[in-house]
Amino acid sequence: MNIILASKSKRRIEIMKSLGFVFTIAEHMHDEEMDLHLPADEYVMECSLKKALSVEDKKNDSLIIGADTVVCLENEIIGKPKDIDDARRMLMKMSGKTHQVLTGMTLLFNNKKISGIEKTNVTFKKLDEDEIIWYLKRADYMDKAGAYAIQEEASFFIERIDGDYFNVVGFPVFRFSMLYKEAVGEHYYKLIDGKNRGENLG
C-alpha cells in the first residue's frame, strides 16, 4: 500500500518511521489560519480533512493521512508563537494550569474519509521567570503549538499528563490504529513488515 503523510512535521515523521511504516511525504496546501474562528475540536478535525484532501491521490489507491494538533487553554486555541515575546506570553499563560492538546486525524482510502480526534490534558507546574528565560534561550519553540514540545526542554515544566503522550507529540498512535482499521478493514500490524524497519522513505 502506498501511504502519503500530508505533513512535513518532524515529530510525525519520526513517529511513523519508528513504527516501521514505509511512506512518502507531501506538503499540504491548506491555510490553517482560515478556520481559527471554529471551536478547537472542530478546528483540528476540519484542518486534518482539508490537509488530506489537498494532496489527494487522483488514482485513489493511496492511504492519505492528514493531522492537525493544537494547544487549547480555557477554550482558546494557542497557536505557534510569532516571536519570543509571544512565546513568553504563552508560557506565562499556561504556567500552573492544565491545558488540552487536541489532534484531529483524517485518513482517505478508496473513496472513504475516516476522521477522529484525540485529547490529552497537560498540566504545567508554576514557572518562575528564570525558568522561562532559560527556556527561551535554549529551546527550539517557534514552530510548535503552545511554544513547546513535550519531549524536549519543556519536559521540565510538565507536572502531569492525562491521556496519550504521542498525541502531545503530534501523532496519536492509538487513535491512528483505530482509524486505520476502520478505513482499510484490517489491523495496522499487517501492513508493517519488520524487515523494512529503518528503511522508510522521506
Secondary structure, DSSP 8 states (H G I E B T S, - for coil): -EEEE----HHHHHHHHHHT---EE------GGGGTTS-HHHHHHHHHHHHHHHT--TT--EEEEEEEEEEEETTEEE---SSHHHHHHHHHHHTTSEEEEEEEEEEEETTEEEEEEEEEEEEE----HHHHHHHHHH---TTSGGG--TTTGGGGTEEEEES-HHHHHT--HHHHHHHHHHHHSS-GGGT--GGGTT----
